[in-house]
Amino acid sequence: MFKINENFLKLPGSYLFSTIGKKVTAFKEQNPEKKIISLGIGDVTQPLAPAIIETLHGAVDDMSNAETFKGYAPDLGYEFLRTTIAQNDYKDHGCDISADEIFVSDGAKCDSGNIQEIFSQENKIAVCDPVYPVYVDSNVMAGRTGIYDTKSEVWSNVIYMPCTAENNFAPQLPKETPDIIYLCFPNNPTGATVNKAQLQEWVDYANKVGAVIIYDAAYEAYISEEDVPHSIYECDGARTCAIELRSFSKNAGFTGVRLGFTVIPKELKAGDVSLHSLWARRHGTKYNGAPYIVQKAGTAVYSEAGKAQLKEQVAYYMNNAKLVYDGLKSAGYTVSGGVNAPYIWLQTPNKMKSWDFFDYLLENANVVGTPGSGFGPSGEGYFRLTAFGSYENTVEAMNRIKAL
Ligand SMILES: *Cc1c(COP(=O)(O)O)cnc(C)c1O
């Protein structure tokens, strides 16, 4: 008789967004006259930029004609996109990454979940706390995380790196040596980031202990400060220890279109086995490529018109971020994030529990956010608001919070 992968049974229910949904629905039923504003979403709301739409239309037309029709895309992505990415995201920023080190995919969530497949089950992972849940859950499914303690909400075989106000939301090098280190900067959920010297420390550490860094740079486009690295390959030695994940979701609104990529430098090796060749094999076996029309649309992100339009789109969200940040500050909250990321991270007043603050905000301001504790035990006492709402709703939400 067949047996299931019992690791799935170890996963605690992911109640975060469903609990939020239920609470909001219940509140609406009891208060049908109240207009609820959500600053809880981690999804973009602005439409695709005109340059992208135009290129998409052109690519759709290509599919209507036998001469220009495309079937299966190359496993690793079309050359036209990989070359454009290598030039614009890396070479133009002084990073030594070539087109054949880029693996195009349908997004960074899949890649961040799938990448662990090329590593032994014996590897021990280190994650920031709070954290984007995919890194941990995908390792749970692979049987790498040990036993879950429901009380402390931690896995016995995971190294947690607390990111709190005490360390400016930047993880410290762990005491116990990990094999795989997940880093995400600018960070979801805290909106925090690290400067180049801090990231260099991680690269040096990984090279020293023989660990690999999986670097999630999904929010790279939101960086506004000078000294914040856009890619881990800006650091010396990253080619021998780091994998980078990128996404078109947050910089270009592709959350529903689906496009991302993973960078694996050829020097990244375990003994004499290159991770590049393992991932190429895995990609080739299990993935048939991101759609032609989507990869074409991806090139528009790098066109002159596309760049200008997306700069405006990011600025629109970052203006919201500033409104939220400044609004909370003036209302007396302790706030961080929002400068290099579309997330604002606040401390709940009077050490309120994250969920109590959720209820308080919903009931008194009719504003929905995300409890920090939903991202990990060190998120308790914190709360996340996002900049992905409309300008009008963001202004209104802040007026209500300030009036509390
Ligand atoms: C949104 C997000 C992504 C992007 O995922 P896609 O699958 O490309 O949409 C990746 N990592 C983090 C931390 C995110 O918040």
The ligand as a Tripos MOL2 file, in Angstrom:
@<TRIPOS>MOLECULE
LIG
   15    15     1     0     0
SMALL
NO_CHARGES

@<TRIPOS>ATOM
      1 C1          6.7440   38.2340   -2.9230 C.3       1 LIG1
      2 C2          7.9650   37.5240   -2.5530 C.ar      1 LIG1
      3 C3          8.6440   36.7280   -3.4770 C.ar      1 LIG1
      4 C4          8.1980   36.6710   -4.9180 C.3       1 LIG1
      5 O1          7.6000   35.5040   -5.2200 O.3       1 LIG1
      6 P1          7.0880   35.2130   -6.6990 P.3       1 LIG1
      7 O2          6.8460   33.7480   -6.6590 O.co2     1 LIG1
      8 O3          8.1750   35.5820   -7.6470 O.co2     1 LIG1
      9 O4          5.8390   36.0120   -6.9190 O.co2     1 LIG1
     10 C5          9.7940   36.0810   -3.0830 C.ar      1 LIG1
     11 N1         10.2850   36.2090   -1.8370 N.ar      1 LIG1
     12 C6          9.6760   36.9970   -0.9370 C.ar      1 LIG1
     13 C7         10.2780   37.1460    0.4050 C.3       1 LIG1
     14 C8          8.4960   37.6520   -1.2540 C.ar      1 LIG1
     15 O5          7.8890   38.4140   -0.3460 O.3       1 LIG1
@<TRIPOS>BOND
     1     1     2 1
     2     2     3 ar
     3     2    14 ar
     4     3     4 1
     5     3    10 ar
     6     4     5 1
     7     5     6 1
     8     6     7 2
     9     6     8 1
    10     6     9 1
    11    10    11 ar
    12    11    12 ar
    13    12    13 1
    14    12    14 ar
    15    14    15 1
@<TRIPOS>SUBSTRUCTURE
     1 LIG1         1 GROUP 0 **** ****
